[in-house]
Amino acid sequence: MVKFKFFTIFLVACLACNISVLQAKLIERSSKKMPNWIGKNSEDKKKLYFAGSSTQDNFDKARKMAVNDALTQVAESLDLTMSVNTDRIISDTGVFLEDRTRTKTRDVRLLDAKIKDVYFEKYDNSGKISYTVHALVEYNKKDYEQEKIRLAKEYEQLKQNLANRYTKANSLIKDNAYFDALPELMEVLKLIYNYGINQTLEPEVLSKINDILGKITFNNSFSPSENHSGIKTNISAHFLNSNDVCKKYVFVVKTLNDFSIETVYANETGEIDYMFNKVSYLKKSNYKLDLDLQTTFNLEDDFIKKYSFKQVTNELDFLGDNKKIILNVSANKMQENLIKELSSCLVQNGFVIVKNDADYVLNLKFNFIETSQTEIKTLQSPDGTLFISNASIVAELLSVKTERQINGISSQERGFGKTINKSYSDLVQKVSVSVINSL
């Protein structure tokens, strides 16, 4: 006697029917008498029989889903070690599975499953037509037993593969060979996730993965580009306390607020060469580099969402520890206010303003042009005056060490206010922000 998991379906007269079908009017059936196999899985000397059901608004779809239901029951009874992914059921019935769900499973081969019988009922619920279809699938016992044996052997092989990989990973970790250990641990976690093998090991494996990810560190090198409008970077990614480098790892260049700019790749020596175009030296840590774990290790979306992996990120501070700066401001108006506002912005971005022994020099020429006024009308103030202050600026950032210009700008700025003083104040603030954001 063959023993396997049977799946019974509740309800005698209207199996797999929802409430709306129970309330609907029966207008057609495929036979006068409902077959006695509905809702029952059975067997005889050579065959196994699985009954599936489905209710849909389309007969063909209901028929397919009923067969899918029966095939899923066959697969689940074959593979008792884990749940079934109906997306992977293979059959010669010509039925393709719909409404798929991805679970921990292996490929289950149903090479000789046949549709033995189909029974349907057609319902009308206030003009809405639906079909309830029941399908009986026949499966050869001999094929069933062979597939069960194959799945059992495959499962043992998967368990052994997991054990071998985990042993290898632990050995590599002892030797501080983190680059080779990490993909082995990832494969172990994939085996646990995909096949449900040794799930008690899952937290331990994830902890070791995150421990290795935490050892990734960076050496950053920055230099002005030849056209003075950007910054060249040479970034080396490697593992702490190891000779391993992150060769061919994939990273994403982002702003600090996680706006993705571009995907970049480390080479065989773990180095990343990248050009930042038209960026500011004066703004503290504008950008960062995040490890793209999913692309680097070819991980599926569901897998990457399942686990809390340690984020590997590298904030890029283009000036590094060189933060001493001389501020030279030449202005025909508001010079004191401008120096105060610029100094405040520079300090906020980590600079120290000095008189000598500096790393950088910031030169700013401020040419105040005029303040004009215009009449404005709003709902709150039908008659009002708006003052507009105009100025042109020329600024440059120099390296004391190389005596070269790093960045330079030339622009016009405008300040607005309900009084002359407020328009002046707004102009000074906008000039300072423009300099910090541009140089």
N, C-alpha and C positions, 0 to 999 in steps of 0.2 A: 504494500500500500504506500503510495507516494504522499508524503505529508508536506503541506505548504500553507501559507497564510491565505485565508479566505476573507473576502470583504463582502459583507451583506449590506443591503440597502433597505432602509426603513420605509414603510408604507407598502400595503399590499396592492391596492387598486391603482394608485397613481404614483408609482415610484419615480423619484427625482423630479416630481412636479412641485412647482412653487405654489404659493397661496392663490395667485391670480389664475393659475391653470385650474386649480380645484374649484374655483368659483365660475370658470368659463363653461361654455356649452360645448359638449363633444359633438362634432359634426361629421367626423370621418374616422375610421380605423382600418388597419390593414387586414384584419381578420375578425370574425365575430367573437372569437374566444381569445382572451389574453393568454399567451403561452405560460406554462407553469415554470419555465426556467428564469423568468424575470426576477431579479433580485437575489439569485442563488448562483453560487459557484459550485460546480459539481465535477465528477469524474466517472469514467468507466474503465474498462480494462486497458485501453490504449490511449485514451484522450483525456484532456483536462478542458473544462469549459468555464469561461469567465463572462459574467454578464455586466454590461455597462449601460448607463442611461444618460440622457441629456435633454434639456428643454431649450429650444431656441425659436426665433421668429422665422427661421428659414429651414426647410427640410434637409437640404444637403449639409448645412452646417450642423444641424442637430444629429444627423447620422454620423458625421465625422467625429463629433465630440463624444458620442456614445461609444464608438469603437475606441477612441482614445482612452476613455475611462476604463474599458475592459483591458486594453493593452497595458495601461499603467498598473492595474492590479496584477497582471502577469509578472511584470518587471519587479514590482514590490515584493511579490511572493518568492521570486528567484533570489533577489539580493537582500537578504535579511540583515546584513551588516550596516546598512545605511538607507536613507530615503532616496526616492527616485527623482531624477531630473527628466521630465517627459520630453524635453528638447532633444535628448540623445537616444530615444528609443528608435531602433531600426527594425523595420518590418517590411514584408513583401505584400502587404495588404493594399498598398497604394494610398494609404491614409497618412496625411501629414498633420502633425500635432499643432494645435492652436492654444491660445491662452497659456503659454508656457511659463513655468516657474523654475528658477535655478536653485538647486539644493545640493547638499553633499551627496555625490553619487559617482558611479562609473557608467560606462557604456554597457547597456544591456541589449543583447542581440536576440531579436525575435524573428528568426529566419523562416519559420514555418507556421506562423499564426494565420488562421483563415477565419473569415466571417461566415459562421454557420447559419445564422438566422437573424432577421431584423423585423421588429414589430413597431408600428407607430400609431399615434393618435393625434388627430388634428382638432384644435380648439378655436372657438370664436368667443372673445371676451369684449363685447360692445364694439365689434368691428375690428378688433385687433387679433390677428391670426397668430397662433403659435403651434409648434409641433413638439411632442414628446416622443423621443425615439429610444428604443431599447435594442441593444445589439448583443448577440452571443458570439463570442470568439472561441474558436477551437484550437487547441495546442497539443502537439504530439508529446506524449510522456517521455519518450526516448530523447527527443530534442531538449525537453525541459530539464531532464537529469544531466545531460551533457553540458548544458549552459550553466546549470547550478555548480557543477564541478569546476568548470572553467572560471567562474566568478570567485569561487572559494580559493583557487590557486592564485588568481590575480590579486586577491585581497592579501594573501600571505606575502606575495612579492612586494606589494605596496608597503606593508608593515616592515619588511626587511629593508627596503629602500630607505624608508624613514630612519630606521635605526642606524643604518650605515652612514647616511648623510649627517646625522646628529653627532655620531662618534667622530667623524672626520672634522666637523665644525669645531667641536670642543678641543680637539688636538691642535687645530690651527690657532685657536684663541690662546692656548697655552704658549704657543710660539710667537705670539703677537703678530700673526699673519692675518690681520683683520680684513684685508682686501679680498682674500680667498675665502675667509670664514663667512663673511656677510652673505654672499649668494647661496652658500650651502644652508645657512639658517633660513633664508627666504624660501628655499625649496622645501625645507622641513615644514615651515608654516603653511605653505601652499598645500602640502599633502594633508595636513591636519584640517585645513579649511575645506578643501575640495572633497575629501573622502571620509572625514570624521574619524580618522585613525588617531588613537592615543591623545584624545582631547585634553586630558589632564596635564599634558606637557605644554599646552599652548601658552599659558602665562610666562613660563620659564623661558621659552624660545623667544617670545616677544621682548622680554626684559633684556636678553642678551643682544638682540638686534638693536634695541635702543641704546644700550651701553656702547656698542661699537659706533653707532651713528653719533653719539656724544663725543667720540674721540676725533671726529673730523675737524680739522683746523685749517686756517688759511694764512698764507703770507702774501700781502698785497704790495704792489709796486705801481706808482702812478707817475706819469710825465705828460707835459703839454704836447698836444699834437702839432705838427709842422705848420698848420694854418692858424694856430692859436685859437681855434673855435671849439676845441674839444679836449678830451683827456684820454691818453692811451693807458690801458691797464694790462698788467701781467700778474695774474693771480695764480698762486700755487695751492692746490688742495691736497692735503695729505692726512695721515692718521697720526695722532699724538703717540709718542713713545714707540714708534714703529718706523721701519724703513719703507713701508707701503705708501703709495700715492694713489689718488682717486682717478686712475687712468680711465678715460672714456666715460666718465660720469657726466650726466646731463644736468645742467643748471638753467634757471630762469632769471634773467635780469628784471628787477622790479623796482618801483618806487617804494618808499617806506610805507605808503598807504596801500600796498599790495596791487598796484596797477602793473600788469605784466607788459614788458617791453619787447623782449626777445629771448629765444632759447639759444643757449650757448653750450659748447661741448669741450670738456677737458681732453687734452691729447694723451699720448702714451705716457708722458711724464707727469700727468696731473696738472698741466698748466693751461690757463685760459687767457687768451689774448682777445681784448675787446676794446672798441673805440666808442667812448661816450661823446656824442656830438652836441656842441653848444650847451654845455652844462656849466654850472657855477662852482668855482673853487671855494667861494666864500660861504656858501650855505652848508651847514653841518649835515653830514651823512644823508645826502639826497637819495641815495640808491642802496640796494642790497642785492645779494645773490642768494637764491634759494635752491637747494637740491631738489631736482625733480625725481623723486624716488620712484614714481610710477613708471616713467619712461626708462630710467636707468636699469630697473630690474624687470621690466615688462610685466607689470602687475595689472590685473583687471580692475575696473572701476569698483565693483562690489567688494573686492578684496581690500583695496586701499581705504574704502570707507568703513570697513569692519573694524580695523585696528587703529589704535592711537600711536602712530609712529612719531618719534622725536623729530621736531623740525630742525633742519640743518640750514642755518642762514649766516650770511656774512655781510654786515653793514659796511659800506664803503665810504670812508672819510678821506677824501682826496688829498688833504694837506697833512694827514697823520698827526704827529706830535709837533710839527712846525707851525706854531700858532702866534708867533710874535710879529706884530705888524706896525708899520709907521703909517700914520694917516696924515696926508697932505691935502688940505682943502683950500682952493682959491676961488673966492666968490665975490661978486659985486653987490650982494645983498644977502642978509640972513646967514652970514657965515657961522656965527656962534651957534645958532639953532641947528644948522646943518651938521656941524661937527658933533654936537651933542646927540642928535638922532642917529647919525652913522655909527658913532662910538657904541651906543646902546645896542644897535643891531649886530655889530661885530662881536661884542661881548656875549650876547645871547647865542652866537654860533661858535663859541669856544675860543675866540681870539683874545690876545693880550696886547693892548696898545702901548707901544714903547716909543722912546725918543731915539734910541740907537740899538745896535746889536740885534737887528730885526731879521726875520726870515723873508718878509715880504714888505712891499711898499704899495700903498693904495693912493694914487693921485686922482683928484677930482677937481675939474674946472666947472664952476657953476656960473652961468650967465643969465641973470634975471632980465626978462624982456619987458613985461608989462603986467598990470592988473586991469582987466576990463570988467564992466558990469552989464548985466542984461536983466530985463524984466521977466519974471516967471509967474505963471498962474497955475495954482493947484486947488483942489477941493478944500484943503485946510487953509490956504492963504491965497485968495483971489488975486491980490496984488502984492508982489514981493520982488526983492532984488537978489540976484545971484552974482557973486564976484568970482572971476576966473583969473588965476595967476598963472603966468606962462614963463618957462625957463628952458634953456638948452643946456645940456651937460655933456662933458667929455670925460671919460674915466678910464683908467688902466690899472692893471695889477701886475707888478713887477716882482721877479725873483731876485733877491739880493745876492744869492750865491752865483747865479748864472748871468745876472744883469740883463736878462731877457724879459720881454713882455709875455705874460702868460695869457691874459685876456684883455680886451679893450672894447669899449662901447661909445657910441655917439648917438644921442637921442634928444627928443623934446618931451617935456612933462608938463602936465596941467594940474592945478589944484583948484578945488571948488569950495565955496562957503557962503554963508549968509552975511558975513562981514569980511572986510579986507584981511583982518588978522587970521580968521579961520581959513580963508583961501590960501594965505601964506603957509599956515601950519600944515594944511593938507598937501600942498606942493612939496614941502620939505620931507614929509613922510613918504610920499610917492617916489621922490628922488632916491631916498635911502633904500626903499624896498627894491627899486629898479636896479640899483647898483649891486645889492647883495644877490639878487636873483640872476643877474647877468654875468657877473665876473667870477 
